[in-house]
């Protein structure tokens, strides 16, 4: 059986590689059925109802490499692997991929943007089955796959050739659109406000020293399940399963228009996978720099001692997940200045690749061993020369989303631990609540607990 590939418009400054360089634009006399694949990017999920003062001109849209993996319904191995590169940005509108084949053939297209070359070639060596496996199908983010404003994007689409497909009755030709979705989430933190119930604290020296996203993913599973011939609706295959149910502890308590929330392709970081360990892809054919031990998470603060915060993410991952303020920059309360504004305009942007976990402990713990290792947003605050932490558990974050956190309010003394709050005096403590959400826009997050009696926690 002969297949032909036709690229109608090659990128001006691009590179195309294919496994079969002998293919020509012409189809055979009995192979008139055609599949055309075009590419686009999904918009970020966000509200733009007000002026955005945080990096207003910054766009996380650049694609300098696009890998397209093609499979068919006859074999589980890769049919072809196409690569488009352009350092100034791949023009998706100029790509027009055509496949010709006989009626009845089903083709599966899976695309990933902004991969490291070694990672892209490693994935090309996996079968249709193995690329969906939990360990084999992982992408090490630190291996050149967590880059400034070039997030990994993924998409999938499926089409069957010919009128024999019951999905189509009009023509043997198909035109498919493969939409690329960003796997990461963006968080815009506008300001931090002190509103302690204790006047003594309001008249103390309180300085915000930093904002750190801890226990952040270093592994991305880009394809949880392979799209079937009748279902390739993105972002389903690339984001995993979807559900109308989420617990009220979901970060943002979002309500999408279609009523669905997505689990991430990373959802198989189950409780039975310890994020305190490493993973290694050499058993699935990885070589070179990819045949190494990679930690599941960075900025790992699980079960650290009092007064310690670990920030060890490498490269751009470090600047994307942490920021520390210097000197008086983060001051919100003063013992000598009664006119202190009690508001710190942080105006910082952070990025994480979400981890879906189906096994949670409680970050408010009666004992040290009861803590979990879920992603936390941690505010580091110095109060009268002592360091306290305000960890906030970030659960069920939706990828391809911008979260606008307008304000974080410090309501009480923070925790001595960077990963959890320790319950005090055996009191009955309520869960942290998020108030005033408007879709993805967070009006306020109250953080901290009263350090007496243990009767309230925020």
N, C-alpha and C positions, 0 to 999 in steps of 0.2 A: 504494500500500500504506500503510495506516495503522498507526502504532505508538503505543502509549500507555505512559506512565510513571506509576507510582503510588508515592508515598512514604507508607507506612503510618503512620510516626511521625516527625514533623518534630522536629528538635532543639529543646529548650526555649529555648536562646539561640543559635540557629543561623541560617545563611543558606544557601539553596539557589538556585542559578542554573542555568538550562538553556537550551539554544539554542532550544528550542521551548516557549514558555510556554503554548501553547494546548492541550496534551495534557491529557486528563481521566482519572480513575480507571477509567472503563468501557472494556471491550474490545468490539470489534465482534462481530456474530453468528457470523462465520466465523473469529474470531481468539481462540479459547478457550485456546490454548496459552500457557503462562506461564513466565517465568524469574524467580525471586526470588534476589537477591544479598544475602548478609549478610556482615558484616565482623568480623574479629578480629585480634588481635596475637599474633605468635609470641613465646614466651618467649626470653630471651637464653640462649645455650648456656653453661652454667657449672655448676660443682659448688658445692653449698651444704652441704658436710659439716662445716663448722666455722664458728665465729662470725666474722663479717666485720666487722673493726674499721675498714674504710675506707669512709666515707660509707655506713654501713649503711642509713640511711633515705632515701637518694637514689634516685629512680627516673627512669630515662630513658625514660619512657613517654608523656609528654604529647603530644597531637596537637591543635593549635589550628586546623589547616586540613587538609582531605582533598579531593583532586582525583580524580575518577573519570572516566576516558576510555573511551568506548564505541565499538567498531567492529563492522562486520558482514562477512559473507563475500561481499558483492556489490560493495562499493566499498573503496578504500584510504583514503578520507577519513574524518575523524572523524564518527561518527553523533551523538554528544552529549558534553557536558562538564558534569559536575555538581560543585558546590563546596559543601562543608559547613564552616562555621567556628564556633568557639566559643572565646573567649579563655581560658575556664577549663578547657577540654578537651572535645573532641568525644566524645560518648557513642556508640561504635560499635554498641552493642547496640540503640540506638533507630533505626538506619537499616535500612529494609526496602525495597529497591528492586525494583520489579516491571516487567518488560517483557512485552508481549503482541505476538505476531506469528504468521504462518502457519507451518505445519510446514515444516521444512527450513532455516529461517533459523538461522545460527550467529552468536552474539554474543560478542565479545571484550571483557573488562573489564580495564582496567589502572588501578591506583590508586597514587597517590603522596601521602604525608603530609608535612606541614610544609614545603611549598615556599613560596618567595617568590612573591607574586602575579604579578609580571612574568614570572618563569620559568615558572609554571604556564600562563599565557596563551600564552607563546611555544610551549610544547610542544603546546598545543591546536591551534596552527596547522600542525602537521606531520602529514603523512599517516602511515598505518600503516607504510609502508616507511621514510619518512625519520626517524621517531622512533627507529628502530633503527640509524641510520647512526652512524659513529664521530664525525664532527665535528658534524653537525646535532643529534644527540641528546644532546649534553653538557649538564650542569648546572654553571654556575659556582658553586662553593661560597661564594665570598666575597660573592656578590650576595644576601646575606640568607638563604643556604641552609645556613650552618654556624652554628647557634644553640645557646645553652646548654641542654642537656638536652631538646632537641626535635630529635632526629635524623631525617634523611630516611628514610622507610620506603617500601617498594614491594611490590606483589603483583599477580598476574595470575590470571585464571580464565576459562574458556571453556565455553559451553554451547550445545547445539543444541536447537531447539524441535521438538516433534512426535515421533510414533512412527516416523517415517521414518528417524530417526537410528539407525544400527545399534548405537550405544552404549547405547541404552535400549529397553526393550520393554514397560515396565509402564504408563507414562502419558505424556501429552504435556507434562506440567509438569516443571519442573526447579527444584531449590533448590541454589544454589551458595554456597560459602563462600570469600571472598577473604581470604587471610591476609597480613597486612602484616609484612614482615621489615625489620629495621634494616640499613642498608648499612654502618654504621660498626662499628668494634671498640673495645672499652674495655680499658684496661690499668691494673691496680692494682699499683703498685710499693710493697712493704712496707718492706724495709730494704736497706741497703748495708753490707757487711762488708769490713773489711780483713783479708786473710790472706796477706800478702806472704811469699814464701819467704826474703826477705832480712830479717834482724833489724834491719838498719840502717834499712830503710824502715818497719818496724813502730815504730821509735822516732823517726820523723821527724814533721814537721808535715804532716798529710794532711787536707785539708778538701774535702768534696764541695760544689762551688759550684752545680751545676745538673743538671737532666735535660732534654734537648731531643730531640724527635722531628723529624728533619730530612728534607728532600726529600718533604714530605707533599703529598698530592693537593689540588689546587684545582679539579679537574674530575671529575665523576661521570657515568658513562654508565649511566642507570637501566634500560635495556632493551636487552640485547645482541641478542636475536632475538625476533621476534613469536611468541607461542604459537600453535601449530597447532590445528585444530579437535578433534584427538584428544589433544593434549598441552598442558596449561597448568599442569603441576605446579610450583607455587612451592616453593622459590625459584629453580627452573631459569631461567625467562625473565628474572628480575630479577637473578640472580647469574651468569648465563652458564652455560657447560657445566660438567659435573662429571666427575671421573675418580677411579679407585681408585689412581692413581699420583701420588706426589709425591716429590721428592728428599728426602734426609735432612737437607737444609738448611732445610726448612720450619720456620717459627717454631712451636715446640711439638711438632712431630712428632705431630700429632693423629691419633687413631683414633676416628672416629665410629661409632656403632652400626651404621649401614647400610653402612659401609665406604667411603663416598664423601666426596670433598672437592670443594668448589666453587672454580672459578676465579671471579673477580669479573667483574661486567659491565665493570669497568675493565680487563679483561685485554687489551683492544686498545690499551693504551698499549704497543705493541710496540717492539722495538728500533729500528724504522724511524721511530718518532715521537720526536723529540728533546724531552725534557722541559725542555730549556734554552730552548725557544721559547714563544711565546704562541699562543693560539687565539682566533678571533673568529667569532661566530655571525651576524654581519650578512648573510653570504651565504646563510643559511637563513631569513631573514625576521626576525631579531631587530632590535628598534629600541630607542631610548632608552638607558638605562644598560646594557642587555645587548649593545648594538652597540659593544662596546669590545674592546680587547686584554686578555685574561686570561692570566696565567702559568699553565703547567701545574702548577707546584709552588711551594710556599713553604718557608721555612727552607731554602733551596737552598744546599747546602754543597759542591756538585760543583766540584772543582779549585780550591778556595780555598788560599791560602798557609798556611804554618805559623803556628800560634798564632791562627788566626782561626776564629770560628764565627758564622754568619749566622742571626739569628732575626728574620724580617721578616713573619711571618704577621699578618694584620690581625684586629681585633676578637676575638670569642670563640675564633677559630681559634688565636690566640696563647696564651691561657690554657689551651686544651685540649691544646696540643702542647708547652708548655715551662713550666718553673718553675725559678727561681733562688733559692738559699738565701742568707741574709744573715749576716754576722758569723761567730760560732763555731757557728752552728746545725748545719752539716754536718760538724763535726770528727769524724774516726774514728781518728786517731793523733796523738800529741803527743810532742814532744821533751823536754818538761819534766814531764809527768804520766805516771808509769809505770802508773797505775791506769786509764788511758783504756780505755773499754769496747771500742773497735775496731768498734763497731756504730752505725750511724746509722739511726734509724727515720724513713724518708722519708714513708711513708703518703701517697702522691700518686696521683691518678687522671688518666689522659690518654686522649684520643680521637683516632682517625685514621680516614679513609676509605681503605681499602686500595687499592693499585695493583698489578695483576697485570702482571708483565713477563716476556716470553719471551726476553729477551736480557740476560745478566748478564756482567759482568766478574768481577774478584775484588777484594774490598775489602782483601785483603792483597796489595800490589802491589810489584813489583820496580822500578817507575818511576811517576812522577807521573801520566802519561797513561793508566795502566792501571786507574784507579779507575772505579767505576760510580756511578749516581745513584739507586740504590734507596733506599727508606725505611730510615733508621737510627734506633736508639735510642742517643743519645750521652750518656754520663755525663761531666760536666766536673769535673775534680779538680785542686786545687792541691796540689802536693807541694814543700815547702820553698820556697814563693814562686813556683814555676814552674807554668804551666798545662799539663795534659795532657788528652787526650780518649780516651774508651773507646767507640768506635763499634761497634754491634752491628747487623748487617744483619737487617732484618725482612722475611722472604720468605714469600709465600703465606699471608698472614694471612686468616683466615676472618671474614667479616662476621657481624653479629648475635651476636658472641661476647664474653665477658668473659675476659680473660687475667689470672690472678692470679700475679704474679711475687713469690714469697715472699722471695727474697733475690738480691742481686747481689754477687758476691765479687770484690774487686780483688786480683788475683794477682800483678801486676807493673806496671812502669812503663807508662803508656798511650802513645798516639800523639801526635806533634806536629801531626798533621793531624786535623781534625774529621770527615772523611769516610772515612778508610781507614787501615789500618796499613801502614807501609812495611817490607817485608822487609829484614832487615839481614844483612850479611856473606854474602849468597848462600846462606844455610843452608836446609835443607829444613824447612819449617814445616808443622805440621799445622793442620787447620781447627778453628775454634771448635766446641766441643761443648756441648750442653745436657744436663745430667744430672738424673735424678730427676724426670722429668715424670710427672704423673698427670693424664691428659687435659688440661684447660685450666689446671691448677695447676702452676706452675713452682716447683720447690723451690729451684733455684739456677742462676745463670748466672755462670760464671767469665770475667773480662774482664782483658785486659792481657797484656803479654809481658815476659819477662826481658830487661833491657837490657844483656846481655853475652853474647857468643858467638852470639846469635840462634838458640839451639837449641830454644827452646820458645815456644809462643804459646798463649794461653788465650782 
